[in-house]
């Protein structure tokens, strides 16, 4: 009789049988940072975190784009100062390719304008180097991989200020009224669902979901799904504070 060598690899699926289980695939992470020493140290630290696999790094965004084609990262960490990066080209009003995967902006400073610019450039999260907590950064990566948005309370307030400052959004503190169906769509967007998944969940067509999103964007004064998710989360936190 052959006995299990490592019970952790086996799962009891019947009174007398076992089935091999597989461990979840590690999250493939790539880093873009002009400071190569900092990049190397960060990569080594992240590689020691459970479930993370650093698959490459690059000193500029052009190199990053080329390497990413073969490395195929799941999540990217992109320094705000990397040459040719989203934040650099955003400031110069240039249009350049964005990372081919969800990405997190690594910030040297958490000034309001930098935080807002990062999300407007398409970041799914922002992480300040001043936090200097590799475990927290690893958690940030995992949450973004799950489709969530990563932002702390102070940064959230910057985003809420920026969004509510839009003339099409809130006026004098009054929240635009969404229909029940629109609220359902917003909740599913916050959960990280794409249009197809939302359509299946609500039993509607993708075209109908797109129309709902256009109306929601117009009502709230946001321009993309990330801003919508941030707005929804910020409003929830604000409502909870008022209720308390």
C-alpha positions, 0 to 999 in steps of 0.5 A, spaced: 500 500 500 502 506 498 501 512 503 501 519 502 508 522 503 506 529 504 498 530 506 498 537 505 498 535 498 492 531 498 485 532 499 480 526 502 474 526 496 471 519 498 471 514 504 477 511 501 480 515 496 485 521 495 486 526 490 492 531 488 491 538 490 495 544 486 498 550 490 495 556 487 500 559 482 504 565 484 503 572 482 508 574 477 510 581 479 515 586 474 518 592 477 519 599 473 524 604 476 530 608 474 534 607 481 536 600 479 539 599 486 532 600 489 529 596 484 534 590 485 533 591 493 525 591 492 525 585 488 529 581 492 524 583 498 518 581 494 521 575 492 521 572 499 514 574 500 509 568 500 505 567 493 509 572 489 514 571 484 518 577 481 519 576 474 523 582 471 525 589 472 526 595 467 530 602 468 525 605 463 518 604 461 520 602 454 524 597 456 519 595 461 514 594 455 519 590 451 520 585 457 513 585 459 511 581 452 515 575 454 515 576 462 507 576 462 507 579 469 500 579 473 501 586 476 506 591 475 510 596 480 511 602 476 515 608 479 512 615 478 519 617 476 521 612 471 523 615 464 517 615 459 512 612 465 505 614 465 506 619 470 511 622 466 508 622 460 501 625 463 505 631 465 507 632 458 501 631 455 503 625 451 500 619 450 504 612 451 502 605 452 500 603 459 502 597 462 499 591 459 497 588 466 494 592 472 499 596 475 501 600 482 504 607 482 510 607 487 510 614 489 516 618 493 511 623 496 503 622 497 502 629 495 494 630 492 496 632 485 501 626 485 495 621 488 490 623 483 494 623 477 496 616 478 489 614 478 487 618 472 493 615 469 490 608 470 493 605 476 489 600 480 493 602 487 498 607 489 503 605 495 508 610 498 515 608 499 515 612 506 511 606 508 517 602 508 513 596 509 514 590 505 508 586 507 504 591 506 506 592 499 505 585 498 498 585 501 497 591 496 499 587 490 495 581 492 489 586 493 490 589 486 491 582 483 484 580 486 481 586 482 480 591 488 483 598 488 488 600 493 488 606 497 489 609 504 484 613 508 488 620 507 489 618 499 482 617 499 480 624 501 485 627 496 481 623 490 474 624 493 476 632 493 478 631 486 472 628 484 467 632 488 470 638 485 468 636 478 462 640 476 458 634 473 459 631 480 456 633 486 454 640 487 454 643 494 455 636 498 448 633 494 450 626 492 447 625 485 441 620 485 442 613 482 437 608 480 436 602 483 439 598 477 445 603 476 447 602 484 447 595 482 452 596 476 456 600 481 457 595 486 459 590 481 464 594 478 467 595 485 467 588 486 472 588 480 467 585 475 468 586 467 462 588 463 461 581 461 460 578 468 456 584 470 451 583 464 451 575 466 450 577 473 444 582 472 441 578 466 442 583 461 446 585 455 453 587 455 450 593 450 445 595 456 451 595 461 455 600 457 449 604 457 448 604 464 455 606 465 455 612 460 449 614 464 453 613 471 459 616 469 455 622 466 451 623 473 457 622 478 462 626 473 467 620 473 471 618 466 473 611 468 471 605 472 477 606 477 474 613 478 467 610 479 470 605 484 474 610 488 468 614 488 463 609 490 468 607 496 469 614 498 462 615 498 461 609 503 466 611 508 463 618 508 456 616 509 459 611 515 463 617 518 456 621 518 452 615 521 457 614 526 
